[in-house]
């Protein structure tokens, strides 16, 4: 009975092995004959038809917001940091001590130099007294010219020694002063790059101070927009972080000729900061007035990349094609395309982060 059960188990095991072999053989046959079922990796996307439009809103440009002034907080001497009295984002005043370096050795040198100077001044007074005495004796014919010259040499040497020591003390005083690093102007501290105990050398950048009371932005204007911009013209500035706050500014300078490399016209805008606007962020500069010209536009949602290196994906025969584009003006949801795509191109507006050049895609829903 046990022998029969054992034979049945062996028979079942053999059948399972045969079945597995048949399955693999069938799959291999299907691959060889091109009948393998493929997984559909096609990504669904929305597209927008690039078209010519007029007046997409105010004349709008992107620009980085910068402080009107910025100075480096740098070391003038070598030494170990003993105190750091500032933090990023905090206001500082011109002349305010921010960093202290170890000056113990310099203070000792100063004390020794002062003692030496006092002794040299005593020597000078003695040499002056001797010279004056011998001068009177020489005038009376009581001493020789050699005695007078010797007394004068001693006096001049003592005078020189005092002057040299005073110069040495001035250098030590300067070195001691350099151990205290102060704010060069009123502003906001940033870029802190120093800790207590650190050893620094002359020229080491330890931070910066920014004058954020006035913010500036350099806008690179296209030639076609020049006639709409004038110095003193009021502008509106918004940040790209989604905040709805708007800031008022004005045009303070406008280049009379184009940049030789980029062929754009730099325009500087300034605005007063109430403390709520931060530098280093991207801003959207809006110039008032209507844009009375035809332009190729797409949704800003289709735009990828950074300043000067923008791209879009174009839908073409079921494939996503990456295109480098040059942009012009922007509104809240539309951007002008100066170069890179044509009217009628189907620009992909969704799933951009998942796309790569050449990926298979399909349009979901209707074409906008």
JOFENFEN-V19453 format. One line per field, one symbol per residue. ss: DSSP state (H for helix, E for strand, C for the rest). psi: psi as a letter, one per 40 degrees, with the letter a starting at -180 (. if undefined). burial: 1 if it has 9 or more other C-alpha atoms within 8 Angstrom, else 0. A space follows every 50 residues. Layout:
# JOFENFEN-V19453
ss = ???
psi = ???
burial = ???
This chain:
# JOFENFEN-V19453
ss = CHHHHHHHHHHHHHHHHHHHHHHHHHHHHHHHCCCCCCCCCCEEECEEEC EEEECCCCEEEEEEEEEEEEEEEECCCCEEEEEECCCCCCEECCCCEEEE ECCHHHHHHHHHHHHHHHHHHHHHHHHHHHHHHHHHHHHCCCCCHHHHHH HHHHHHHHHHHHHHHHHHHHHHHHHHHHCEEECCCCEEEECCCCCCCCEE CCCCEEEEEEEEEEEEEEEEECHHHHHHCCCCCEEEEEECCCCCCCEEEE EEEECCCCCCCCCCEEEEEEEECCCCCCCCCEEEEEECCCCCCEEEEEEH HHCEEECCEEEEEEEECCEEEEEEEEEEEECCCEEEEEECCCCCCEEECC CHHHCCCCCEEEECCCCC
psi = ddddddddddddddddddddddddddddddddefehhihhehhhiiihhh ihiigeaihhiiihhiidihihhiheiiihhdihfiiheiiiihehhdhh ihfddddddddddddddddddddddddddddddddddddeeeiidddddd dddddddddddddddddddddddddddeehhiheiiahiifhfiiheihi ihehheaihhgedhiihhhhiideedeehihehiihhiieeeieiiihai heihieiihddefihhhhhiihheeehiieihihhhhiiihgiiihiiid dehiaihegiiihhhhfeihhhhhihibiiadeihhhdidiiheihhhei fddeiiheihiihhaih.
burial = 00000000000000000000000000100110000000000000111111 11111101111111111101011111111111110101010111001111 11100110110011011001101100110110011011000010001100 11011001101100110110011011011111101111110100010001 11001111111111111111110000000010011111110000000111 11010001100001111111111000001011111110001000111111 01100000111111100011111111111110011111010010111111 010000001111100000
